[in-house]
Amino acid sequence: MNNDYTEDQQAIIDAIEKTCESFTDDYWLELDTKAEFPHEFYTTMAEGGWLGITMPEEYGGAGLGVMEAAIMMNTVTRCSGGGYTSASTIHMNIFGPHSIVVHGSEEQKERFLTPLITGEEKACFGVTEPNAGLDTTSISTFAKKVDGGYRISGRKMWTSSAQVADKILLLTRTSAKDEGKKPTDGMTIFYTDLDKSKIEVRSIAKCGRSAVDSNAVFIDDIFVPEEDRIGEEGKGFYYILDSLNPERILVASEYIGMGQDALRRAVDYANEREVFDRPIGKNQSIQHPLAESWIELEAAWLMALNACRLYDNKQPSGAHANAAKFMAGRAAQNATTRAVLTHGGMGFAKEYHVERFYRESILGRIAPITEHMILNFISTKVLDLPQSY
């Protein structure tokens, strides 16, 4: 990619590329096979100060923008060999605490952000529920006010890294959906200890990204002190919105990087592999799909960078952030699929690693928001078409 990066942005790319050299393909394959969290990679990124790239400087962060975070995360997936697993290892630290940064008290920022930035603590994100899905206003996890705090009961689904997390950012209801003027009223955020002696965290066996766990979380009448509530009671849904566009941009950047890594591997193999006394890369049936992937990945990256520019300049970025995520998910799946097909039978073998990227790529079209919901957003918010639901 030829982009007009600033000197500081290029320095981020160079530093992350150097950091990633320490982690081999076999490192990531072993963790994927054993379903073990990449603690060494997490610690290395924390020691480099990368976990706080967008965090305020007064708490140990770098105070940089989403543009720099996106460039960093793209470089991680493009260069580490870890695919989306490498991004997921540190992703929550980058975007997840944004509600705390914006709406937390000074005491909370000091207490919560500093351990995340240093890597002393890991966090997970408890929003999605089995009976609500993308309809976040229909969550049923409830926080009942009691002396000194709240008692919370409910269930969360697809909570990433909860097996290793120390803290959980938890979205709850503090009043019923039908009691507010709008369905989005009555939701409250907490950031609190993930005490596994009181909260059951049950791992979900899944298609890919095995090294970073996904979980069903069962919460049964736990007490959470009032000082762990973020912002005002009942305003949680609006606080969550602050992190949605950065999340979509970062997810897009990460999947683009994985697609770029897959494409590089496919090109290398196509140049090296000879059949009928000629490299297979000489055949247009190999060349053209790979050329299409380059086009798709470049287009998605330009959309993501534009979304970064808009967000960092405090301009409306929702359309471009969603579009970048949409384009990145498809481009990454196409690139990883073509990488497997370029390798032929060996693409099915773990030895060449592209099957690992292929298994992870489908998630980019599903989470954290589906393609259909993105198209709904573009249809109504950009094209001004009538809402279909």
C-alpha positions, -999 to +999 in steps of 0.1 A: +000+000+000+012+035-008-005+059+015+006+094+027+013+084+063+028+110+086+062+104+100+046+093+133+022+070+116+050+053+096+069+050+129+039+030+143+039+007+113+077+001+116+076-006+153+046-030+150+063-048+121+094-052+143+074-064+173+055-090+151+088-105+140+091-122+173+059-143+167+061-170+142+034-188+122+040-219+143+034-198+175-001-189+163-009-224+149+000-240+183-022-216+202-051-221+177-047-259+180-045-259+218-071-231+222-047-211+245-048-173+249-017-155+234-004-142+267+031-136+254+018-115+225-005-095+248+023-088+273+047-077+245+021-053+231+015-040+266+052-035+273+055-015+241+027+008+253+004-001+224-026-010+245-031+026+254-027+041+219-060+060+221-061+065+259-055+099+276-019+106+283-025+114+319-034+078+326-004+064+307-019+063+272-006+079+240-036+101+233-036+093+196-066+091+173-086+063+157-065+067+126-033+057+144-052+028+162-065+015+128-030+017+113-016-002+143-043-029+142-040-033+104-003-038+108-008-064+136-030-086+114-010-080+082+024-088+098+020-110+129+008-142+111-019-144+138-048-134+116-078-121+134-067-139+165-038-115+170-062-085+168-087-101+191-060-105+217-058-068+223-089-054+205-110-049+237-083-027+253-083-004+223-120+004+218-138-012+248-131+014+275-142+043+254-173+047+275-151+051+305-129+077+288-159+098+278-183+093+307-163+080+336-153+100+367-117+110+372-115+084+400-128+057+376-105+067+348-075+064+372-087+031+387-098+014+355-078+028+326-043+026+340-043-012+346-057-018+311-030+004+295-001-014+314-016-048+306-020-056+343-057-063+337-077-077+308-113-068+301-143-083+282-174-068+268-208-081+281-235-067+258-250-094+235-276-117+249-290-150+235-326-137+233-318-102+220-290-106+194-286-073+176-318-059+192-298-044+221-328-026+235-343-060+243-316-072+267-330-086+299-299-086+322-312-065+351-295-044+378-317-038+408-308-009+430-299-018+466-280-001+494-245+008+482-249-005+447-269-030+425-277-067+424-274-080+388-287-111+372-288-122+336-270-139+308-245-126+281-235-144+249-204-143+227-183-125+254-148-127+240-118-133+263-140-138+294-119-169+304-088-147+310-104-113+317-103-096+351-130-070+344-163-069+325-180-039+308-216-049+314-247-034+298-278-039+319-313-027+323-321-007+354-357-002+343-380-022+320-381-014+282-417-004+283-412+020+312-392+045+292-402+071+266-380+053+242-368+017+240-332+029+245-340+045+279-333+026+311-300+010+303-270+013+325-233+004+321-211-011+348-174-018+347-167-043+375-147-074+386-154-106+366-154-128+397-156-163+383-165-177+417-198-159+414-202-156+376-202-187+354-182-183+322-188-212+298-166-215+267-182-219+233-166-243+208-164-225+175-152-225+139-121-204+143-101-180+164-099-207+190-070-190+209-093-161+220-122-176+238-159-168+232-183-175+260-218-177+275-217-157+308-243-165+335-248-138+362-269-148+392-276-120+418-241-106+421-235-074+440-218-045+421-209-014+441-223+019+429-188+033+422-185+008+394-214+023+375-203+044+345-221+077+341-257+082+349-282+055+355-304+049+325-280+064+299-260+034+291-273+028+256-262+063+245-228+057+261-223+025+241-229+045+209-197+064+215-177+033+209-196+018+179-180+037+150-144+033+163-151-004+168-164-008+132-133+010+119-109-011+139-126-044+129-125-033+093-088-025+096-080-058+112-098-079+086-082-060+058-048-068+073-056-105+075-068-104+039-035-087+029-015-114+047-035-141+030-030-124-004+007-122+002+010-159+010-011-168-021+011-146-044+043-161-029+030-197-034+018-189-070+053-177-078+070-207-063+048-236-071+055-251-105+031-274-124+037-285-160+071-269-159+058-234-152+048-214-121+011-215-115+011-177-111+016-175-149-020-187-154-046-160-156-070-183-137-047-178-107-037-142-115-071-126-119-087-137-086-057-125-067-057-092-086-094-088-077-085-093-040-059-066-042-085-042-056-111-051-030-087-048-001-073-015-013-108-001-017-118-012+018-087+003+033-093+036+016-129+036+030-115+028+065-090+056+064-117+080+053-138+069+082-108+075+105-103+110+092-140+118+097-141+104+132-109+121+144-121+154+130-154+150+149-174+148+117-202+122+111-185+089+104-213+063+108-218+057+071-182+053+062-174+033+094-202+008+085-193+007+049-156+000+057-166-029+079-189-042+052-163-040+025-135-054+048-155-085+058-162-094+022-127-085+009-111-106+037-133-136+031-126-134-007-089-131-001-086-160+023-108-182+001-086-174-029-055-180-009-067-215-001-077-222-037-044-209-050-026-234-027-049-262-040-048-293-018-021-278+004-044-249+012-064-274+032-033-283+053-025-264+085+011-263+074+005-234+051-017-215+076-041-200+051-069-224+062-067-207+096-074-173+081-101-189+060-119-202+091-116-168+108-128-148+078-165-155+081-167-137+114-160-105+096-193-107+079-212-115+110-198-095+140-200-071+156-228-062+132-242-082+103-241-071+067-279-068+067-279-043+095-252-022+078-273-022+046-304-011+067-283+017+081-271+029+047-305+026+032-323+047+058-296+071+071-277+078+039-302+071+011-332+083+031-353+052+022-382+042+046-373+020+075-381-016+069-384-028+105 
